[in-house]
Structures are given as C-alpha cells and as structure tokens.
Amino acid sequence: QEKTRGDAGQITAALIAEAAEEGDPFSISLLREAASYLGNGLAMAVNLINPERIVLGGGVSKSGVVFWKTLQQTTEYFILPQMHADIRPAALGDDAPLWGAVAMAERMLS
C-alpha cells in the first residue's frame, strides 16, 4: 500500500517483483502462483514438442528469483522423466521480439 498510496491501479508486475524481493509475503505468494501456472503450461509444451530451450522475455523476465525458482521447479516437476526444460530469460530483454522480427525479415529477403 505504501508504494501505490492505496491506488490499486498503480500495481504492476515490476512492483510485485520488487516487493517480493523485499520479503513481502503477499507478493511472494502471487509470484509463486503465477510461476506455477506458467511452469505447468511450459511443462505441457515441453512434453509435446521437446524444445531445446525456452526463452522468456518481456516483464516476466524481470520477475526476480522467487518467480524463476518456482517456474523452474514446477516445470521440472511436470515434465516427463526423459525430458529437460532449459528455461532462460531473453538476453535482449524487451527488444527480443524486435530483433527476432529483423532476423526473420533478413532471411525472407535473402
């Protein structure tokens, strides 16, 4: 409440991640729940298509240690024993989709 001055419209994922890193129990709970849902979904994708690596960008890539640890644990729990989930944040951060589009356009034009 202090950071948003009681205005729920000011709550962002970044603010929740920051509060979780500071030890706020509610924020930690929110991040763990979100990471668990995403981890379960990623596990289903791994079981279906067995990708070599999963790269996540955008705001989720900045969600902090609590989020990433829970995401990795949940994904590993739900994948088949012979599978592996190499999940990493996008090295290019928020610009990753832009650079991906540039690379795709270059391939199409060559």
A tleap script that builds the chain and sets N, CA, C and O, in Angstrom:
source leaprc.protein.ff14SB
mol = sequence {
  NGLN GLU LYS THR ARG GLY ASP ALA GLY GLN
  ILE THR ALA ALA LEU ILE ALA GLU ALA ALA
  GLU GLU GLY ASP PRO PHE SER ILE SER LEU
  LEU ARG GLU ALA ALA SER TYR LEU GLY ASN
  GLY LEU ALA MET ALA VAL ASN LEU ILE ASN
  PRO GLU ARG ILE VAL LEU GLY GLY GLY VAL
  SER LYS SER GLY VAL VAL PHE TRP LYS THR
  LEU GLN GLN THR THR GLU TYR PHE ILE LEU
  PRO GLN MET HIE ALA ASP ILE ARG PRO ALA
  ALA LEU GLY ASP ASP ALA PRO LEU TRP GLY
  ALA VAL ALA MET ALA GLU ARG MET LEU CSER
}
set mol.1.N position { 0.811 -1.192 0.000 }
set mol.1.CA position { 0.000 0.000 0.000 }
set mol.1.C position { 0.854 1.256 0.000 }
set mol.1.O position { 0.476 2.269 -0.589 }
set mol.2.N position { 1.996 1.195 0.653 }
set mol.2.CA position { 2.855 2.378 0.721 }
set mol.2.C position { 3.324 2.802 -0.671 }
set mol.2.O position { 3.331 3.991 -0.988 }
set mol.3.N position { 3.710 1.847 -1.491 }
set mol.3.CA position { 4.284 2.164 -2.799 }
set mol.3.C position { 3.233 2.648 -3.792 }
set mol.3.O position { 3.554 3.374 -4.733 }
set mol.4.N position { 1.987 2.253 -3.586 }
set mol.4.CA position { 0.926 2.655 -4.513 }
set mol.4.C position { 0.002 3.704 -3.903 }
set mol.4.O position { -0.926 4.183 -4.554 }
set mol.5.N position { 0.265 4.050 -2.656 }
set mol.5.CA position { -0.581 5.013 -1.927 }
set mol.5.C position { -2.054 4.595 -1.945 }
set mol.5.O position { -2.950 5.434 -2.036 }
set mol.6.N position { -2.286 3.277 -1.856 }
set mol.6.CA position { -3.642 2.753 -1.806 }
set mol.6.C position { -4.359 2.691 -3.145 }
set mol.6.O position { -5.527 2.302 -3.189 }
set mol.7.N position { -3.701 3.062 -4.238 }
set mol.7.CA position { -4.310 3.048 -5.569 }
set mol.7.C position { -3.956 1.740 -6.272 }
set mol.7.O position { -2.834 1.570 -6.748 }
set mol.8.N position { -4.912 0.823 -6.337 }
set mol.8.CA position { -4.681 -0.490 -6.954 }
set mol.8.C position { -4.296 -0.374 -8.424 }
set mol.8.O position { -3.653 -1.276 -8.959 }
set mol.9.N position { -4.669 0.705 -9.080 }
set mol.9.CA position { -4.325 0.916 -10.479 }
set mol.9.C position { -2.833 1.128 -10.699 }
set mol.9.O position { -2.351 1.041 -11.828 }
set mol.10.N position { -2.110 1.402 -9.635 }
set mol.10.CA position { -0.663 1.623 -9.726 }
set mol.10.C position { 0.149 0.339 -9.575 }
set mol.10.O position { 1.371 0.359 -9.717 }
set mol.11.N position { -0.520 -0.772 -9.289 }
set mol.11.CA position { 0.181 -2.044 -9.089 }
set mol.11.C position { 0.636 -2.590 -10.437 }
set mol.11.O position { -0.156 -2.709 -11.373 }
set mol.12.N position { 1.920 -2.920 -10.522 }
set mol.12.CA position { 2.490 -3.506 -11.737 }
set mol.12.C position { 3.219 -4.787 -11.368 }
set mol.12.O position { 3.501 -5.037 -10.196 }
set mol.13.N position { 3.520 -5.591 -12.369 }
set mol.13.CA position { 4.284 -6.817 -12.129 }
set mol.13.C position { 5.657 -6.479 -11.563 }
set mol.13.O position { 6.163 -7.187 -10.693 }
set mol.14.N position { 6.255 -5.407 -12.049 }
set mol.14.CA position { 7.570 -4.995 -11.548 }
set mol.14.C position { 7.500 -4.623 -10.070 }
set mol.14.O position { 8.407 -4.943 -9.301 }
set mol.15.N position { 6.441 -3.959 -9.681 }
set mol.15.CA position { 6.264 -3.558 -8.283 }
set mol.15.C position { 6.067 -4.791 -7.398 }
set mol.15.O position { 6.584 -4.844 -6.282 }
set mol.16.N position { 5.331 -5.764 -7.887 }
set mol.16.CA position { 5.131 -7.001 -7.124 }
set mol.16.C position { 6.446 -7.750 -6.987 }
set mol.16.O position { 6.753 -8.270 -5.914 }
set mol.17.N position { 7.231 -7.811 -8.066 }
set mol.17.CA position { 8.531 -8.480 -8.016 }
set mol.17.C position { 9.457 -7.777 -7.029 }
set mol.17.O position { 10.177 -8.432 -6.275 }
set mol.18.N position { 9.440 -6.462 -7.033 }
set mol.18.CA position { 10.271 -5.687 -6.106 }
set mol.18.C position { 9.856 -5.957 -4.663 }
set mol.18.O position { 10.707 -6.157 -3.797 }
set mol.19.N position { 8.558 -5.962 -4.406 }
set mol.19.CA position { 8.064 -6.219 -3.056 }
set mol.19.C position { 8.409 -7.646 -2.612 }
set mol.19.O position { 8.729 -7.871 -1.445 }
set mol.20.N position { 8.345 -8.605 -3.540 }
set mol.20.CA position { 8.705 -9.987 -3.212 }
set mol.20.C position { 10.174 -10.088 -2.837 }
set mol.20.O position { 10.530 -10.782 -1.884 }
set mol.21.N position { 11.030 -9.397 -3.586 }
set mol.21.CA position { 12.467 -9.400 -3.274 }
set mol.21.C position { 12.730 -8.790 -1.898 }
set mol.21.O position { 13.709 -9.138 -1.238 }
set mol.22.N position { 11.857 -7.881 -1.469 }
set mol.22.CA position { 11.981 -7.253 -0.151 }
set mol.22.C position { 11.360 -8.106 0.949 }
set mol.22.O position { 11.422 -7.755 2.127 }
set mol.23.N position { 10.749 -9.249 0.550 }
set mol.23.CA position { 10.210 -10.181 1.533 }
set mol.23.C position { 8.725 -10.073 1.813 }
set mol.23.O position { 8.241 -10.695 2.758 }
set mol.24.N position { 7.978 -9.303 1.024 }
set mol.24.CA position { 6.541 -9.168 1.242 }
set mol.24.C position { 5.839 -10.502 0.990 }
set mol.24.O position { 5.882 -11.004 -0.133 }
set mol.25.N position { 5.193 -11.092 2.001 }
set mol.25.CA position { 4.585 -12.418 1.854 }
set mol.25.C position { 3.504 -12.496 0.774 }
set mol.25.O position { 3.432 -13.488 0.050 }
set mol.26.N position { 2.669 -11.469 0.658 }
set mol.26.CA position { 1.607 -11.487 -0.338 }
set mol.26.C position { 2.186 -11.473 -1.752 }
set mol.26.O position { 1.722 -12.208 -2.623 }
set mol.27.N position { 3.185 -10.647 -1.974 }
set mol.27.CA position { 3.820 -10.573 -3.291 }
set mol.27.C position { 4.525 -11.877 -3.639 }
set mol.27.O position { 4.474 -12.334 -4.781 }
set mol.28.N position { 5.178 -12.469 -2.656 }
set mol.28.CA position { 5.836 -13.768 -2.871 }
set mol.28.C position { 4.801 -14.808 -3.269 }
set mol.28.O position { 5.032 -15.601 -4.181 }
set mol.29.N position { 3.666 -14.805 -2.590 }
set mol.29.CA position { 2.590 -15.745 -2.891 }
set mol.29.C position { 2.060 -15.547 -4.312 }
set mol.29.O position { 1.835 -16.518 -5.035 }
set mol.30.N position { 1.864 -14.298 -4.703 }
set mol.30.CA position { 1.388 -14.005 -6.062 }
set mol.30.C position { 2.372 -14.503 -7.115 }
set mol.30.O position { 1.973 -15.132 -8.095 }
set mol.31.N position { 3.657 -14.221 -6.911 }
set mol.31.CA position { 4.663 -14.648 -7.886 }
set mol.31.C position { 4.752 -16.162 -7.972 }
set mol.31.O position { 4.884 -16.725 -9.058 }
set mol.32.N position { 4.680 -16.813 -6.826 }
set mol.32.CA position { 4.738 -18.281 -6.830 }
set mol.32.C position { 3.544 -18.881 -7.562 }
set mol.32.O position { 3.687 -19.846 -8.313 }
set mol.33.N position { 2.374 -18.309 -7.341 }
set mol.33.CA position { 1.185 -18.826 -8.018 }
set mol.33.C position { 1.288 -18.613 -9.527 }
set mol.33.O position { 1.015 -19.529 -10.303 }
set mol.34.N position { 1.675 -17.424 -9.942 }
set mol.34.CA position { 1.812 -17.140 -11.376 }
set mol.34.C position { 2.864 -18.042 -12.011 }
set mol.34.O position { 2.651 -18.578 -13.099 }
set mol.35.N position { 3.999 -18.211 -11.336 }
set mol.35.CA position { 5.074 -19.050 -11.859 }
set mol.35.C position { 4.643 -20.511 -11.943 }
set mol.35.O position { 5.045 -21.229 -12.859 }
set mol.36.N position { 3.832 -20.946 -10.995 }
set mol.36.CA position { 3.344 -22.326 -11.019 }
set mol.36.C position { 2.440 -22.578 -12.213 }
set mol.36.O position { 2.550 -23.609 -12.876 }
set mol.37.N position { 1.540 -21.632 -12.487 }
set mol.37.CA position { 0.660 -21.780 -13.657 }
set mol.37.C position { 1.471 -21.776 -14.950 }
set mol.37.O position { 1.248 -22.606 -15.831 }
set mol.38.N position { 2.407 -20.843 -15.059 }
set mol.38.CA position { 3.227 -20.787 -16.267 }
set mol.38.C position { 4.097 -22.033 -16.385 }
set mol.38.O position { 4.244 -22.579 -17.478 }
set mol.39.N position { 4.668 -22.486 -15.291 }
set mol.39.CA position { 5.503 -23.688 -15.299 }
set mol.39.C position { 4.727 -24.918 -15.733 }
set mol.39.O position { 5.247 -25.764 -16.461 }
set mol.40.N position { 3.491 -25.014 -15.288 }
set mol.40.CA position { 2.645 -26.135 -15.694 }
set mol.40.C position { 2.393 -26.084 -17.202 }
set mol.40.O position { 2.477 -27.106 -17.884 }
set mol.41.N position { 2.088 -24.899 -17.714 }
set mol.41.CA position { 1.870 -24.751 -19.152 }
set mol.41.C position { 3.121 -25.038 -19.964 }
set mol.41.O position { 3.060 -25.689 -21.007 }
set mol.42.N position { 4.257 -24.550 -19.479 }
set mol.42.CA position { 5.516 -24.819 -20.188 }
set mol.42.C position { 5.837 -26.310 -20.176 }
set mol.42.O position { 6.353 -26.844 -21.158 }
set mol.43.N position { 5.537 -26.975 -19.078 }
set mol.43.CA position { 5.782 -28.422 -18.999 }
set mol.43.C position { 4.974 -29.164 -20.057 }
set mol.43.O position { 5.467 -30.107 -20.676 }
set mol.44.N position { 3.734 -28.734 -20.260 }
set mol.44.CA position { 2.912 -29.370 -21.298 }
set mol.44.C position { 3.537 -29.169 -22.677 }
set mol.44.O position { 3.561 -30.088 -23.495 }
set mol.45.N position { 4.043 -27.962 -22.927 }
set mol.45.CA position { 4.696 -27.686 -24.210 }
set mol.45.C position { 5.956 -28.530 -24.371 }
set mol.45.O position { 6.209 -29.066 -25.450 }
set mol.46.N position { 6.741 -28.649 -23.315 }
set mol.46.CA position { 7.958 -29.467 -23.365 }
set mol.46.C position { 7.591 -30.917 -23.651 }
set mol.46.O position { 8.236 -31.572 -24.470 }
set mol.47.N position { 6.561 -31.419 -22.984 }
set mol.47.CA position { 6.142 -32.810 -23.199 }
set mol.47.C position { 5.651 -33.050 -24.621 }
set mol.47.O position { 5.800 -34.151 -25.151 }
set mol.48.N position { 5.071 -32.035 -25.238 }
set mol.48.CA position { 4.543 -32.189 -26.596 }
set mol.48.C position { 5.597 -32.031 -27.679 }
set mol.48.O position { 5.642 -32.817 -28.626 }
set mol.49.N position { 6.451 -31.009 -27.542 }
set mol.49.CA position { 7.368 -30.711 -28.652 }
set mol.49.C position { 8.844 -30.810 -28.289 }
set mol.49.O position { 9.697 -30.707 -29.170 }
set mol.50.N position { 9.164 -31.006 -27.022 }
set mol.50.CA position { 10.531 -31.205 -26.560 }
set mol.50.C position { 11.508 -30.164 -27.130 }
set mol.50.O position { 12.464 -30.531 -27.812 }
set mol.51.N position { 11.279 -28.880 -26.860 }
set mol.51.CA position { 12.192 -27.859 -27.386 }
set mol.51.C position { 13.557 -27.926 -26.694 }
set mol.51.O position { 13.668 -28.361 -25.548 }
set mol.52.N position { 14.564 -27.496 -27.398 }
set mol.52.CA position { 15.910 -27.480 -26.830 }
set mol.52.C position { 16.025 -26.428 -25.730 }
set mol.52.O position { 16.725 -26.627 -24.737 }
set mol.53.N position { 15.324 -25.302 -25.920 }
set mol.53.CA position { 15.393 -24.208 -24.949 }
set mol.53.C position { 14.109 -23.394 -25.034 }
set mol.53.O position { 13.497 -23.281 -26.096 }
set mol.54.N position { 13.714 -22.832 -23.904 }
set mol.54.CA position { 12.574 -21.917 -23.849 }
set mol.54.C position { 13.114 -20.582 -23.365 }
set mol.54.O position { 13.732 -20.500 -22.304 }
set mol.55.N position { 12.875 -19.535 -24.152 }
set mol.55.CA position { 13.352 -18.195 -23.818 }
set mol.55.C position { 12.144 -17.311 -23.536 }
set mol.55.O position { 11.258 -17.164 -24.378 }
set mol.56.N position { 12.119 -16.728 -22.350 }
set mol.56.CA position { 11.018 -15.851 -21.955 }
set mol.56.C position { 11.505 -14.416 -21.880 }
set mol.56.O position { 12.540 -14.130 -21.278 }
set mol.57.N position { 10.756 -13.525 -22.490 }
set mol.57.CA position { 11.120 -12.109 -22.472 }
set mol.57.C position { 10.015 -11.276 -21.881 }
set mol.57.O position { 9.067 -11.801 -21.298 }
set mol.58.N position { 10.139 -9.979 -22.033 }
set mol.58.CA position { 9.145 -9.053 -21.504 }
set mol.58.C position { 9.230 -8.930 -19.998 }
set mol.58.O position { 10.270 -9.202 -19.397 }
set mol.59.N position { 8.140 -8.523 -19.399 }
set mol.59.CA position { 8.106 -8.288 -17.957 }
set mol.59.C position { 8.414 -9.514 -17.127 }
set mol.59.O position { 9.000 -9.411 -16.050 }
set mol.60.N position { 8.017 -10.687 -17.631 }
set mol.60.CA position { 8.247 -11.909 -16.869 }
set mol.60.C position { 9.737 -12.189 -16.675 }
set mol.60.O position { 10.132 -12.811 -15.690 }
set mol.61.N position { 10.546 -11.737 -17.600 }
set mol.61.CA position { 11.987 -11.985 -17.489 }
set mol.61.C position { 12.631 -11.172 -16.370 }
set mol.61.O position { 13.787 -11.401 -16.015 }
set mol.62.N position { 11.882 -10.227 -15.820 }
set mol.62.CA position { 12.395 -9.379 -14.742 }
set mol.62.C position { 11.687 -9.648 -13.417 }
set mol.62.O position { 11.686 -8.795 -12.530 }
set mol.63.N position { 11.090 -10.821 -13.280 }
set mol.63.CA position { 10.249 -11.104 -12.117 }
set mol.63.C position { 10.995 -11.559 -10.878 }
set mol.63.O position { 10.366 -11.793 -9.846 }
set mol.64.N position { 12.285 -11.689 -10.936 }
set mol.64.CA position { 13.062 -11.978 -9.739 }
set mol.64.C position { 13.263 -13.451 -9.440 }
set mol.64.O position { 12.737 -14.330 -10.123 }
set mol.65.N position { 14.035 -13.686 -8.407 }
set mol.65.CA position { 14.466 -15.025 -8.029 }
set mol.65.C position { 13.299 -15.927 -7.630 }
set mol.65.O position { 13.254 -17.089 -8.034 }
set mol.66.N position { 12.370 -15.415 -6.853 }
set mol.66.CA position { 11.227 -16.216 -6.399 }
set mol.66.C position { 10.466 -16.768 -7.598 }
set mol.66.O position { 10.136 -17.954 -7.636 }
set mol.67.N position { 10.193 -15.924 -8.558 }
set mol.67.CA position { 9.457 -16.334 -9.752 }
set mol.67.C position { 10.230 -17.392 -10.529 }
set mol.67.O position { 9.684 -18.449 -10.847 }
set mol.68.N position { 11.496 -17.117 -10.838 }
set mol.68.CA position { 12.277 -18.032 -11.674 }
set mol.68.C position { 12.512 -19.381 -11.001 }
set mol.68.O position { 12.476 -20.419 -11.661 }
set mol.69.N position { 12.748 -19.370 -9.708 }
set mol.69.CA position { 12.969 -20.633 -8.990 }
set mol.69.C position { 11.698 -21.482 -9.014 }
set mol.69.O position { 11.755 -22.684 -9.273 }
set mol.70.N position { 10.561 -20.858 -8.746 }
set mol.70.CA position { 9.284 -21.579 -8.757 }
set mol.70.C position { 8.953 -22.067 -10.161 }
set mol.70.O position { 8.483 -23.192 -10.333 }
set mol.71.N position { 9.194 -21.233 -11.158 }
set mol.71.CA position { 8.938 -21.614 -12.550 }
set mol.71.C position { 9.737 -22.851 -12.928 }
set mol.71.O position { 9.191 -23.805 -13.482 }
set mol.72.N position { 11.023 -22.834 -12.628 }
set mol.72.CA position { 11.889 -23.962 -12.970 }
set mol.72.C position { 11.469 -25.230 -12.227 }
set mol.72.O position { 11.394 -26.304 -12.824 }
set mol.73.N position { 11.195 -25.107 -10.927 }
set mol.73.CA position { 10.800 -26.272 -10.131 }
set mol.73.C position { 9.487 -26.869 -10.635 }
set mol.73.O position { 9.361 -28.088 -10.751 }
set mol.74.N position { 8.521 -26.021 -10.930 }
set mol.74.CA position { 7.220 -26.504 -11.391 }
set mol.74.C position { 7.348 -27.180 -12.747 }
set mol.74.O position { 6.786 -28.253 -12.966 }
set mol.75.N position { 8.078 -26.562 -13.645 }
set mol.75.CA position { 8.250 -27.148 -14.978 }
set mol.75.C position { 8.937 -28.508 -14.877 }
set mol.75.O position { 8.494 -29.477 -15.494 }
set mol.76.N position { 9.998 -28.578 -14.115 }
set mol.76.CA position { 10.720 -29.853 -13.954 }
set mol.76.C position { 9.824 -30.926 -13.330 }
set mol.76.O position { 9.919 -32.100 -13.690 }
set mol.77.N position { 8.967 -30.534 -12.411 }
set mol.77.CA position { 8.076 -31.484 -11.737 }
set mol.77.C position { 7.086 -32.122 -12.714 }
set mol.77.O position { 6.788 -33.312 -12.613 }
set mol.78.N position { 6.576 -31.322 -13.664 }
set mol.78.CA position { 5.516 -31.802 -14.539 }
set mol.78.C position { 5.982 -32.366 -15.880 }
set mol.78.O position { 5.166 -32.909 -16.624 }
set mol.79.N position { 7.268 -32.251 -16.209 }
set mol.79.CA position { 7.704 -32.822 -17.489 }
set mol.79.C position { 7.986 -34.309 -17.333 }
set mol.79.O position { 8.209 -34.809 -16.230 }
set mol.80.N position { 7.969 -34.994 -18.455 }
set mol.80.CA position { 8.259 -36.423 -18.466 }
set mol.80.C position { 9.705 -36.660 -18.047 }
set mol.80.O position { 10.561 -35.805 -18.276 }
set mol.81.N position { 9.989 -37.799 -17.441 }
set mol.81.CA position { 11.340 -38.058 -16.910 }
set mol.81.C position { 12.467 -37.928 -17.936 }
set mol.81.O position { 13.573 -37.521 -17.578 }
set mol.82.N position { 12.215 -38.260 -19.185 }
set mol.82.CA position { 13.260 -38.211 -20.205 }
set mol.82.C position { 13.445 -36.825 -20.816 }
set mol.82.O position { 14.319 -36.632 -21.661 }
set mol.83.N position { 12.642 -35.878 -20.401 }
set mol.83.CA position { 12.699 -34.523 -20.950 }
set mol.83.C position { 13.540 -33.614 -20.046 }
set mol.83.O position { 13.811 -33.927 -18.888 }
set mol.84.N position { 13.936 -32.485 -20.620 }
set mol.84.CA position { 14.675 -31.460 -19.868 }
set mol.84.C position { 14.127 -30.093 -20.262 }
set mol.84.O position { 13.826 -29.849 -21.430 }
set mol.85.N position { 14.004 -29.213 -19.290 }
set mol.85.CA position { 13.485 -27.868 -19.558 }
set mol.85.C position { 14.569 -26.831 -19.282 }
set mol.85.O position { 14.846 -26.502 -18.129 }
set mol.86.N position { 15.174 -26.322 -20.342 }
set mol.86.CA position { 16.172 -25.260 -20.225 }
set mol.86.C position { 15.438 -23.935 -20.452 }
set mol.86.O position { 15.230 -23.515 -21.590 }
set mol.87.N position { 15.053 -23.290 -19.359 }
set mol.87.CA position { 14.269 -22.054 -19.435 }
set mol.87.C position { 15.173 -20.893 -19.037 }
set mol.87.O position { 15.811 -20.914 -17.984 }
set mol.88.N position { 15.214 -19.883 -19.899 }
set mol.88.CA position { 16.086 -18.735 -19.645 }
set mol.88.C position { 15.386 -17.426 -19.980 }
set mol.88.O position { 14.483 -17.382 -20.815 }
set mol.89.N position { 15.819 -16.362 -19.313 }
set mol.89.CA position { 15.296 -15.043 -19.693 }
set mol.89.C position { 15.946 -14.601 -21.000 }
set mol.89.O position { 17.090 -14.955 -21.286 }
set mol.90.N position { 15.215 -13.837 -21.780 }
set mol.90.CA position { 15.739 -13.339 -23.051 }
set mol.90.C position { 16.938 -12.433 -22.809 }
set mol.90.O position { 16.864 -11.491 -22.020 }
set mol.91.N position { 18.028 -12.718 -23.481 }
set mol.91.CA position { 19.246 -11.921 -23.321 }
set mol.91.C position { 19.053 -10.499 -23.822 }
set mol.91.O position { 19.715 -9.577 -23.345 }
set mol.92.N position { 18.154 -10.315 -24.777 }
set mol.92.CA position { 17.926 -8.993 -25.347 }
set mol.92.C position { 16.810 -8.239 -24.629 }
set mol.92.O position { 16.434 -7.143 -25.043 }
set mol.93.N position { 16.282 -8.822 -23.557 }
set mol.93.CA position { 15.255 -8.150 -22.774 }
set mol.93.C position { 14.012 -7.849 -23.595 }
set mol.93.O position { 13.554 -8.684 -24.374 }
set mol.94.N position { 13.472 -6.658 -23.417 }
set mol.94.CA position { 12.236 -6.279 -24.087 }
set mol.94.C position { 12.401 -6.105 -25.594 }
set mol.94.O position { 11.405 -6.060 -26.316 }
set mol.95.N position { 13.635 -6.007 -26.084 }
set mol.95.CA position { 13.879 -5.833 -27.514 }
set mol.95.C position { 13.952 -7.158 -28.272 }
set mol.95.O position { 14.101 -7.156 -29.494 }
set mol.96.N position { 13.851 -8.282 -27.574 }
set mol.96.CA position { 13.983 -9.591 -28.226 }
set mol.96.C position { 13.002 -9.786 -29.375 }
set mol.96.O position { 13.421 -10.247 -30.436 }
set mol.97.N position { 11.697 -9.457 -29.222 }
set mol.97.CA position { 10.788 -9.656 -30.360 }
set mol.97.C position { 11.165 -8.813 -31.575 }
set mol.97.O position { 11.021 -9.258 -32.714 }
set mol.98.N position { 11.644 -7.609 -31.331 }
set mol.98.CA position { 12.046 -6.731 -32.428 }
set mol.98.C position { 13.215 -7.342 -33.198 }
set mol.98.O position { 13.191 -7.397 -34.428 }
set mol.99.N position { 14.237 -7.800 -32.475 }
set mol.99.CA position { 15.399 -8.386 -33.142 }
set mol.99.C position { 15.047 -9.700 -33.830 }
set mol.99.O position { 15.631 -10.035 -34.861 }
set mol.100.N position { 14.099 -10.446 -33.269 }
set mol.100.CA position { 13.622 -11.663 -33.926 }
set mol.100.C position { 12.942 -11.347 -35.244 }
set mol.100.O position { 13.135 -12.051 -36.235 }
set mol.101.N position { 12.144 -10.287 -35.255 }
set mol.101.CA position { 11.469 -9.865 -36.486 }
set mol.101.C position { 12.480 -9.401 -37.530 }
set mol.101.O position { 12.318 -9.677 -38.718 }
set mol.102.N position { 13.513 -8.702 -37.092 }
set mol.102.CA position { 14.562 -8.255 -38.013 }
set mol.102.C position { 15.263 -9.460 -38.639 }
set mol.102.O position { 15.489 -9.496 -39.849 }
set mol.103.N position { 15.603 -10.435 -37.813 }
set mol.103.CA position { 16.280 -11.634 -38.322 }
set mol.103.C position { 15.396 -12.396 -39.302 }
set mol.103.O position { 15.875 -12.900 -40.317 }
set mol.104.N position { 14.106 -12.477 -38.994 }
set mol.104.CA position { 13.178 -13.174 -39.876 }
set mol.104.C position { 13.048 -12.437 -41.217 }
set mol.104.O position { 13.019 -13.070 -42.273 }
set mol.105.N position { 12.971 -11.120 -41.174 }
set mol.105.CA position { 12.868 -10.328 -42.403 }
set mol.105.C position { 14.128 -10.485 -43.249 }
set mol.105.O position { 14.043 -10.582 -44.473 }
set mol.106.N position { 15.293 -10.512 -42.607 }
set mol.106.CA position { 16.547 -10.685 -43.357 }
set mol.106.C position { 16.564 -12.037 -44.064 }
set mol.106.O position { 17.004 -12.131 -45.210 }
set mol.107.N position { 16.092 -13.078 -43.394 }
set mol.107.CA position { 16.053 -14.408 -44.014 }
set mol.107.C position { 15.106 -14.440 -45.200 }
set mol.107.O position { 15.393 -15.061 -46.224 }
set mol.108.N position { 13.974 -13.763 -45.051 }
set mol.108.CA position { 12.976 -13.765 -46.132 }
set mol.108.C position { 13.482 -13.003 -47.344 }
set mol.108.O position { 13.137 -13.345 -48.475 }
set mol.109.N position { 14.302 -11.965 -47.125 }
set mol.109.CA position { 14.785 -11.147 -48.217 }
set mol.109.C position { 16.060 -11.681 -48.872 }
set mol.109.O position { 16.458 -11.197 -49.932 }
set mol.110.N position { 16.706 -12.679 -48.248 }
set mol.110.CA position { 17.942 -13.195 -48.841 }
set mol.110.C position { 17.687 -14.342 -49.759 }
set mol.110.O position { 18.624 -14.889 -50.339 }
savepdb mol mol.pdb
quit
